Amino acid sequence: MYKIAAMGDKDSIYGFASLGISIFPVEDSADAGRLLRQLAESEYGVIYITEALASDLNAEIQHYASKPLPAIIPVPGIRGNTGIGLENVSKFVEKAVGSDIIS
């Protein structure tokens, strides 16, 4: 059975713990890159990552985009929404359906 993780600044991901999701607070993008690789290569099937951190780790995330697992899902942090998560959803919908139906 796969596990679910959330990574980002502590204030943004703390609530995930109440859902039984493993949380991994990180502030430094170099540490975050190592952590993302560690989680992706272990038993985590879904990794939620704050949008701010995801923008710093775009190359790492793209490396896993073509693989079936893990699903790396950007989520807004407490500092606001950057639009990365919605942009990714739009790309996935367009790929699946053949056209952009969200716009």
Helices and strands as residue ranges (DSSP letters): E 3-8, H 10-13, G 14-19, E 22-25, H 29-40, E 44-50, H 51-56, H 58-65, E 71-75, H 84-97
